[in-house]
Amino acid sequence: MAEILGTARKMFADNGYEDTTTLEIARHLGISEATVFTYSGSKRELCMQLITDWYGEMSAEPERETLHVRGTHAGLSRIVRKHLNVFIRDGRGLCASVLIEGRTPDTAFAGLLTQLQRR
């Protein structure tokens, strides 16, 4: 599953969500599209999982670090730095995909993004 998520993440970042297919992800990995769907029920679910993981990466370390930081400003500064480092590392493609897909009328997806952003 990690390889599928990693490949989907890169392809969504490079090509955007709409222009990436599960068949392309499978071909890139040398597996069948059915195997992709074995781990994720749909392209949307795959995208939601990788965005959940991505937000988790951005949030986990700053959350641990800020437990030992005194002062709201210092804690917030660490969180902002971590988020910016992830944005720089992953490029604007994945960030754009998150923002674009977050505006879709899919209430489950929008609800997930709201929950992750509040975290």
C-alpha positions as CSV (number, residue, x, y, z in Angstrom):
1,M,0.0,0.0,0.0
2,A,2.9,2.4,0.8
3,E,4.2,2.1,-2.8
4,I,0.7,2.8,-4.2
5,L,0.3,5.9,-2.0
6,G,3.8,7.1,-2.8
7,T,3.2,6.8,-6.5
8,A,-0.3,8.3,-6.4
9,R,1.1,11.2,-4.3
10,K,3.8,11.9,-6.9
11,M,1.5,11.6,-9.8
12,F,-1.2,13.8,-8.2
13,A,1.5,16.4,-7.4
14,D,2.9,16.3,-11.0
15,N,-0.2,16.0,-13.0
16,G,-3.1,16.9,-10.7
17,Y,-5.9,14.7,-9.4
18,E,-8.1,15.0,-12.5
19,D,-5.3,14.2,-14.9
20,T,-4.1,11.1,-13.1
21,T,-5.8,7.8,-13.4
22,T,-5.6,4.7,-11.3
23,L,-4.6,2.8,-14.4
24,E,-1.6,5.1,-14.8
25,I,-0.7,4.6,-11.2
26,A,-0.9,0.8,-11.6
27,R,1.1,0.8,-14.8
28,H,3.8,2.9,-13.2
29,L,4.1,0.3,-10.4
30,G,3.8,-2.7,-12.8
31,I,0.7,-4.0,-11.1
32,S,-2.9,-4.3,-12.2
33,E,-5.5,-1.6,-11.6
34,A,-7.5,-4.2,-9.7
35,T,-4.6,-4.3,-7.2
36,V,-4.9,-0.6,-6.7
37,F,-8.6,-1.0,-5.9
38,T,-7.8,-3.9,-3.5
39,Y,-6.1,-1.4,-1.2
40,S,-8.3,1.6,-2.0
41,G,-11.9,1.4,-3.1
42,S,-11.7,4.3,-5.5
43,K,-9.4,7.1,-6.8
44,R,-11.2,9.5,-4.4
45,E,-10.5,7.2,-1.4
46,L,-6.8,6.9,-2.5
47,C,-6.6,10.7,-2.7
48,M,-8.2,11.1,0.7
49,Q,-5.8,8.6,2.3
50,L,-2.7,10.3,0.9
51,I,-3.9,13.7,2.0
52,T,-4.6,12.3,5.4
53,D,-1.1,10.9,5.5
54,W,0.3,14.2,4.2
55,Y,-1.4,16.3,6.8
56,G,-0.3,13.8,9.4
57,E,3.4,14.3,8.4
58,M,3.0,18.0,8.7
59,S,1.3,17.9,12.0
60,A,2.9,15.0,14.0
61,E,6.4,16.5,14.5
62,P,5.3,20.0,15.4
63,E,2.7,18.6,17.8
64,R,5.4,16.6,19.6
65,E,7.8,19.5,19.5
66,T,5.4,22.1,20.8
67,L,4.7,20.1,24.0
68,H,8.1,21.3,25.2
69,V,7.9,24.8,23.8
70,R,6.9,27.7,26.1
71,G,4.9,30.4,24.6
72,T,2.3,30.5,21.9
73,H,4.4,32.4,19.4
74,A,7.3,30.0,19.6
75,G,5.0,27.0,19.2
76,L,3.1,28.5,16.3
77,S,6.4,29.5,14.6
78,R,7.5,25.8,14.7
79,I,4.3,24.6,13.2
80,V,4.4,27.2,10.4
81,R,8.0,26.3,9.6
82,K,7.3,22.6,9.4
83,H,4.3,23.2,7.1
84,L,6.3,25.5,4.8
85,N,9.2,22.9,4.7
86,V,6.7,20.2,3.6
87,F,5.2,22.5,1.0
88,I,8.6,23.3,-0.4
89,R,9.7,19.7,-0.4
90,D,6.5,18.4,-2.1
91,G,6.2,21.3,-4.5
92,R,3.2,23.2,-5.3
93,G,1.5,20.4,-7.2
94,L,0.3,18.4,-4.2
95,C,-0.8,21.6,-2.4
96,A,-2.7,22.7,-5.5
97,S,-4.4,19.3,-5.7
98,V,-5.5,19.6,-2.1
99,L,-6.9,23.1,-2.5
100,I,-8.6,22.3,-5.8
101,E,-10.1,19.0,-4.6
102,G,-11.2,20.7,-1.3
103,R,-13.5,22.9,-3.3
104,T,-15.4,20.1,-4.9
105,P,-19.0,19.4,-3.8
106,D,-17.9,16.1,-2.3
107,T,-19.0,16.6,1.3
108,A,-17.0,13.6,2.6
109,F,-13.8,15.0,1.1
110,A,-14.5,18.6,2.2
111,G,-15.4,17.3,5.7
112,L,-12.1,15.4,5.9
113,L,-10.1,18.5,4.8
114,T,-11.9,20.6,7.4
115,Q,-11.0,18.1,10.1
116,L,-7.4,17.8,9.0
117,Q,-7.0,21.6,8.8
118,R,-8.4,22.1,12.3
119,R,-5.9,19.6,13.7
